[in-house]
Amino acid sequence: MSEEQRIRELEERVKKLEHQLSEIQKAEPHKRMDQMKAVPPVQKREVPEEDTRKSMDDIPPWEPQKEPMDWERVIGQIWLPRIFIFVLLLGVIWGFKAASEVGIINELVRCILGFVAGVALILIGELQIRKGRNALGQVLLGGSVTVLVVTTFATHVLYGFIGLSAAFCMNLIWIGLGIYFAIRHRSEVLAVLATFGGCFIPFLLDSNTSNTWFFVSYETIFSIIMLGFALWTKYSKLHVVAMVLLPVVLMLYLVFAILPNYPVAKGDLGILSYGMFLQHLALLGVFLTYKAYPKVQQSVLFISFLASLGFMYQGFDRNNWPTILLGIAIVYLIVYGYVHFKKLIHTSTVIFPILLLSMLFYFMEVFTGRELAIILLLQGTAAIYIGLINKLKVQLWSGAFVYIIGLLHTITVQIEEVNSAPMYSWTVLIATLWLLTYLAKKDREIIPRESRRLLFGTTAVALLAYISQLSYVFTKYESVNTQYLTMTLCWIIYAVCGIVYGVIRDNQAVRIVGIILIFLSLGKLIFIDLPNVSIIVRAILFMIVGATGVVVSRFFYTKDKNESV
């Protein structure tokens, strides 16, 4: 039977079933079951297995088709009104200025027209939203709030028609109106615009004396309120804006209000720091209790921590820095213990780095340069170990950051005496590097291969530098021949030990490092030792290095022989 005949039979069968279904719907209820039983079942045609496989192979895999970006709609409906509303506002402002210069309108008329224009934009914006032009309507509503705030500024500061309290209250009303529009029309853009306006209200007021306590209290409370509003509406961009604007406006206040009166207003610097710490505590509390968008909240909490430290360093006396940093470290240590006990892994990804950095800054203030290197090496090693246990790369790399700082502190100081701080720091460096190399070798899932190789190479070079410095310490009062001879022998012994260990443990990387060290010893012998030592020492060194190279090569022949068996 051909395909066309089978299709034709199926079409006829479908028509019969549709007719019977319509008859069943018209019949009485007690007759419907009998008629449904009378409908013969559709016979299933057996398809050969080869045909089924062939037909399935012919069907291409289904992939979801992405709709192409409608650039005309994006530019024309969204960005066009957003950009040109500001162009329109600038044109209106310049028009007012031109009319004022000509003498057509006076100051009072300008203010009245400004408020009328703001109300008109509200009405037109609401009308556009009702007609389905949401993007245009929301831009007009945002522009209305801007017009009202600017008009209030002109009425108060430029022309003096209203006082300070009235201007402040009116601006709060306009900002509240913007937040109402954001809630009413579910617009994050309107909420962001209202937040900008609310943060810059104090700068739009004319006051002969600056009240730092009032300014910081208002900005901090407004920032926390908008952060709560962002969490309630789940506006992640508003969350970022509400946090970032606080340090921005505090810095502007520092530049324009405090620095011109410095050092008389030096005590006001600490008040700015209080505002940042209060916002940070609010962010920490919200992050631990409510997660609307965890990744954004983590980033914002970390940025707030850095901003708080910045204001602490410029706002408080240096004698108070260790106490404040210790307090921050204790708070985050308790928080980390809590999240670790509750097994809140994703929460600890930002808590742990902040804890680590607060301890880092505390140690940098308390300990001197020599002691600091050892502390940072131990702290970084412990942090890396915790990151390996928890399988979290954020903890691992934050610990590596602290460890690298300790490593840099260590290698900048040379060992001069056995019983000295550089000796102890270099010893701790070598011990921790070997420990980290061992841990990285055991846990290969979280540490990339390139990082393991870099760590192994760093350990080998650091150990060579350590041995060289010890050789110098024990022979610095001896002759030049003895110094060069001892150091070269130490290099040779180190290289041979590495090759022997690599052969025994069947570790190719260690064997290669040993070969490189032998060639380094030869290079040191030719370019450094040869011009500075006597002919007898030259002969001894060349015989030692040459014999070492020949004997070491036997290990590789033995290895190849064992592998071929």
MOFENNOR-V604145 format. One record per helix or strand of 3 or more residues. SS is the DSSP state (H for helix, E for strand). FROM is the first residue (numbers start at 0). LEN is the number of residues. If there is no record, write none. Layout:
ss:from:len
SS:FROM:LEN
SS:FROM:LEN
This chain:
ss:from:len
H:2:24
H:28:10
H:48:10
H:70:32
H:106:24
H:133:25
H:163:22
H:187:12
H:201:3
H:211:22
H:235:26
H:267:22
H:293:22
H:317:24
H:344:22
H:368:22
H:392:19
H:420:22
H:448:27
H:479:25
H:507:22
H:534:30
